Amino acid sequence: MSLCSILATLTLKARNQRAAFGNGILNRIQKDYADRGVQVIESAVEPMSSLHIPDFVKKMGTIFPVGYNEESYVAKFLGLPPTAPMLFPSIVMVDAKGVLRVQYDPDDTRLRNDTQEKTLREDLDKTIKEGQTPSKAPAHR
């Protein structure tokens, strides 16, 4: 199971959104869920962002992998129409088979500052308990 944050690394607005979401939360989840088979990862999507990832990781203090994927690939994986804008940060949970299980948009009220960690933990626990098999319900949007 992967908990993936899809982010923008180059703009100040994106960095502020990421900081508001909190490295502490993602770092704590990585530590607390690693023995349950969960890997937190982040993927930047802007062109040339791969050049900025080392600096971003250092500034943000992440303890999990941060990489790069092309925006079109990520949009297709997320099921976004080709003309839809990608909003940051987006958080998704992907099971071991690569099936998108849970998806949060940046404006998801369940990821507000006072509930974001609780929401992520509850959804991770539920998905792990379900045995990581594809659910019949659509991913959260």
C-alpha positions as CSV (number, residue, x, y, z in Angstrom):
1,M,0.0,0.0,0.0
2,S,1.3,3.5,-0.9
3,L,0.1,6.8,0.4
4,C,1.2,9.2,-2.4
5,S,1.2,13.0,-2.3
6,I,1.2,14.6,-5.8
7,L,2.7,18.0,-5.5
8,A,4.2,20.9,-7.2
9,T,7.7,21.8,-6.0
10,L,8.6,25.0,-7.8
11,T,6.0,27.6,-6.8
12,L,5.9,29.3,-3.5
13,K,2.1,28.7,-3.3
14,A,2.7,24.9,-3.8
15,R,5.4,24.9,-1.1
16,N,3.1,26.7,1.3
17,Q,0.3,24.3,0.6
18,R,2.7,21.3,1.2
19,A,4.0,22.9,4.4
20,A,0.4,23.6,5.5
21,F,-0.4,19.9,5.0
22,G,2.5,19.1,7.2
23,N,5.6,17.0,6.8
24,G,5.1,16.0,10.4
25,I,1.9,14.1,9.4
26,L,3.4,12.3,6.5
27,N,6.6,11.5,8.4
28,R,4.6,10.2,11.3
29,I,2.5,8.0,9.0
30,Q,5.6,6.7,7.4
31,K,7.1,5.7,10.7
32,D,3.9,4.4,12.2
33,Y,2.7,2.4,9.2
34,A,5.9,1.1,7.7
35,D,5.6,-2.2,9.5
36,R,2.1,-2.6,8.1
37,G,3.4,-2.4,4.5
38,V,2.6,1.2,3.9
39,Q,5.1,3.4,2.0
40,V,4.6,7.2,1.8
41,I,5.9,8.7,-1.4
42,E,5.6,12.0,-3.1
43,S,5.7,12.8,-6.8
44,A,6.3,16.2,-8.3
45,V,4.8,16.8,-11.8
46,E,6.1,20.1,-13.2
47,P,8.6,20.0,-16.0
48,M,12.1,20.4,-14.7
49,S,11.0,19.7,-11.1
50,S,13.3,16.7,-10.9
51,L,16.2,19.2,-10.7
52,H,14.7,20.8,-7.6
53,I,13.7,17.7,-5.7
54,P,16.9,17.4,-3.6
55,D,16.5,21.0,-2.4
56,F,12.8,20.4,-1.8
57,V,13.4,17.3,0.3
58,K,16.1,19.0,2.3
59,K,13.8,22.1,3.0
60,M,10.8,20.0,3.8
61,G,12.6,17.3,5.8
62,T,10.9,14.3,4.3
63,I,11.9,10.8,5.4
64,F,10.3,9.1,2.5
65,P,11.0,9.0,-1.3
66,V,10.2,12.0,-3.4
67,G,10.3,11.6,-7.2
68,Y,9.1,12.9,-10.5
69,N,6.4,11.8,-12.9
70,E,5.0,13.5,-16.0
71,E,1.8,15.4,-15.3
72,S,0.0,13.6,-18.2
73,Y,0.9,10.2,-16.7
74,V,-0.3,11.2,-13.3
75,A,-3.5,12.7,-14.6
76,K,-4.3,9.6,-16.6
77,F,-3.6,7.4,-13.5
78,L,-6.0,9.6,-11.5
79,G,-8.7,9.3,-14.1
80,L,-8.7,13.1,-14.9
81,P,-9.9,14.2,-18.3
82,P,-7.1,15.5,-20.5
83,T,-8.3,19.1,-20.2
84,A,-8.8,19.1,-16.4
85,P,-6.4,21.1,-14.4
86,M,-4.3,19.2,-11.8
87,L,-4.7,20.6,-8.3
88,F,-2.0,20.4,-5.7
89,P,-1.4,18.7,-3.4
90,S,-3.5,15.7,-4.2
91,I,-3.3,12.7,-1.9
92,V,-4.1,9.1,-3.0
93,M,-3.8,5.6,-1.6
94,V,-2.8,2.9,-4.0
95,D,-2.8,-0.8,-3.1
96,A,-0.1,-3.3,-3.8
97,K,-1.7,-4.2,-7.1
98,G,-1.6,-0.6,-8.3
99,V,-5.3,0.0,-7.8
100,L,-6.3,3.5,-6.7
101,R,-8.2,3.0,-3.5
102,V,-8.8,6.5,-2.0
103,Q,-8.3,9.9,-3.6
104,Y,-8.5,13.3,-1.9
105,D,-8.7,16.5,-3.8
106,P,-6.8,19.6,-2.3
107,D,-10.2,21.1,-1.2
108,D,-11.4,17.9,0.5
109,T,-12.9,19.2,3.8
110,R,-11.7,16.0,5.5
111,L,-8.1,17.1,5.1
112,R,-8.5,20.4,6.9
113,N,-5.7,21.1,9.4
114,D,-7.6,19.8,12.4
115,T,-8.7,16.5,10.8
116,Q,-6.2,15.6,8.2
117,E,-4.0,13.2,10.1
118,K,-7.1,11.5,11.7
119,T,-8.7,11.1,8.2
120,L,-5.6,9.6,6.6
121,R,-5.1,7.2,9.5
122,E,-8.8,6.1,9.5
123,D,-8.7,5.5,5.7
124,L,-5.4,3.7,5.8
125,D,-6.6,1.5,8.6
126,K,-9.9,0.7,6.7
127,T,-8.0,-0.1,3.5
128,I,-5.5,-2.3,5.2
129,K,-8.3,-4.1,7.0
130,E,-10.1,-4.7,3.7
131,G,-7.0,-6.7,2.7
132,Q,-6.0,-4.3,-0.1
133,T,-8.5,-5.9,-2.5
134,P,-10.1,-3.5,-5.0
135,S,-13.2,-2.0,-3.6
136,K,-16.5,-1.8,-5.5
137,A,-17.1,1.7,-4.3
138,P,-15.5,4.6,-6.3
139,A,-12.4,6.3,-4.9
140,H,-13.1,9.4,-2.8
141,R,-13.1,12.6,-4.8
